[in-house]
Amino acid sequence: MFPRRCARAGLCLLFLSLSAGPALSAQSGLAYLGDELRALQADPFANPGLLWVDRGEALWHQAPPGGGSACASCHGPAETLAPLVPALPRWNSESRRLEHLEGLIRQCQTDQQGIAPAPYESEALLALTARLSFAARGRALSNQVAPEATEALARGKAFFYQQRGQLELSCADCHERYAGARLRGDRVSEGMINGFPIYRLTWQTLGSRHRMFRWCNEAVRAEPYAYGAEPYLELELYLRQRGAGLPVETPAVRR
């Protein structure tokens, strides 16, 4: 029997469309794609996310308006930051909070380049994150968490298992309990984050991890948090550890 809240919220329509499938642990969303999308992601000419990688490479070497320095003038090639990407988000002992890739880029733009930070989900910020993440392609997500971040990690895990929204669903309900099941013709993945930023056919553009978190919140009829909000940073930290060992595969393609 479905619980009462299921019928009240229309949740049973979701579950009735799920056909049982094996839930496999620690697999990238790539493992749940059909042959066509897998081929699209692997194609160095057809993968649409590579347009942002190319744009990010140009921005990396381009001085911002107003006389600031280009990213490359301080950091060199984007590949020099490749070891950083799989370890993000991480604990910043000075600010005493978590920091992620988008936040570090925006901070550099403000503090080092003297320009207004690129808005979240802007073409410029997506391009830079795509370029840096592409440089880290093949590197394994780290499972290292600073002792100071253990409470944030615990909150991120709690977020993953907490039911929310009018549909009263948690991240784990879809990406753990029903991983591998079919939902309206697609297979539900384990919700790994090693491919972000991703090109999503539903969006027809590139999107960040936090955009995906917001989309999922809205899908269960929950109020989404702002980009860069602490709960999303904590969830991102937990998911990075949950998927530790998976290779970075940016830019991934998803339906």
VENVENFEN-V448608 format. One record per pair of residues at least 24 apart in sequence whose ideal C-beta (glycine too) atoms are under 8 Angstrom apart, sorted by the first residue. I is the first residue (numbers start at 1). J is the second residue. If there is no record, write none. Layout:
i->(I,I)
j->(J,J)
This chain:
i->(5,9,9,9,9,10,11,11,11,14,14,17,17,18,18,18,18,18,19,19,20,21,21,21,21,21,21,21,22,23,23,23,23,23,23,23,24,24,24,25,26,26,26,26,26,26,27,27,27,27,28,28,28,28,28,28,28,28,28,29,29,29,29,29,29,29,30,30,30,31,32,32,32,32,32,32,33,33,33,33,37,37,37,40,41,41,41,41,47,47,47,48,48,48,49,49,49,49,49,49,49,49,49,50,50,52,52,52,52,52,52,52,52,52,53,53,53,53,53,53,55,55,55,55,56,56,56,56,56,56,56,57,59,59,59,59,60,60,64,64,64,64,65,66,66,67,68,68,68,68,69,69,71,71,74,77,78,78,78,78,79,81,81,81,82,82,82,82,83,83,84,84,85,85,85,85,85,85,86,86,86,86,86,86,86,87,87,88,89,89,89,89,90,90,91,91,91,91,91,93,93,96,97,97,98,98,98,98,98,98,98,99,100,100,100,100,101,101,101,102,102,102,102,102,103,105,105,120,120,120,120,121,121,121,121,126,126,126,126,129,129,130,130,130,130,133,133,133,133,133,134,134,136,136,137,137,137,137,138,138,139,139,140,140,140,140,140,141,141,141,141,141,141,141,141,141,142,142,143,143,143,145,145,149,152,152,152,153,153,153,153,155,155,156,156,156,156,156,156,156,157,159,159,159,159,160,160,160,160,164,164,164,165,165,165,165,166,166,166,167,167,167,168,169,171,171,186,190,191,192,192,192,192,193,193,193,193,194,194,194,194,194,194,195,195,195,195,195,195,196,196,197,197,198,198,198,198,198,199,199,199,199,200,200,200,201,201,201,202,206,209,209,210)
j->(168,166,167,168,221,167,167,168,169,167,183,183,184,178,181,182,183,188,181,182,181,178,179,180,181,182,187,188,180,176,177,178,179,180,181,190,179,180,190,190,190,192,242,243,245,246,189,190,192,246,189,192,194,195,243,246,247,249,252,189,190,191,192,195,252,254,195,249,252,189,180,186,187,188,189,190,187,253,254,255,253,254,255,253,249,251,252,253,199,251,253,199,251,253,130,197,198,199,206,250,251,252,253,134,251,123,126,127,130,131,197,199,206,251,127,130,131,134,250,251,123,127,130,131,127,128,129,130,131,132,134,131,124,127,128,131,128,131,109,113,114,115,115,114,115,114,112,113,114,115,112,113,108,128,112,135,131,132,134,135,135,132,135,136,132,135,136,139,136,139,132,136,132,133,135,136,139,248,136,139,140,141,142,240,248,142,144,240,233,236,237,240,146,149,145,146,148,149,152,146,148,148,230,233,149,152,230,233,234,236,237,233,209,228,233,236,129,132,133,129,208,210,227,228,228,129,132,208,210,227,228,207,208,211,227,197,206,207,208,197,208,197,206,250,251,196,197,248,250,251,250,251,248,250,247,248,249,250,247,248,247,248,244,245,246,247,248,193,194,240,243,244,245,246,247,248,240,244,241,244,245,237,241,237,233,234,237,234,237,238,241,231,234,233,234,235,236,237,238,239,238,231,234,235,238,235,238,239,242,217,220,222,217,220,221,222,220,221,222,219,220,221,220,220,216,235,255,243,239,239,242,243,246,236,239,240,243,243,246,247,248,249,252,248,249,250,251,252,254,250,252,250,251,250,251,252,253,254,251,252,253,254,253,254,255,253,254,255,255,251,236,239,236)
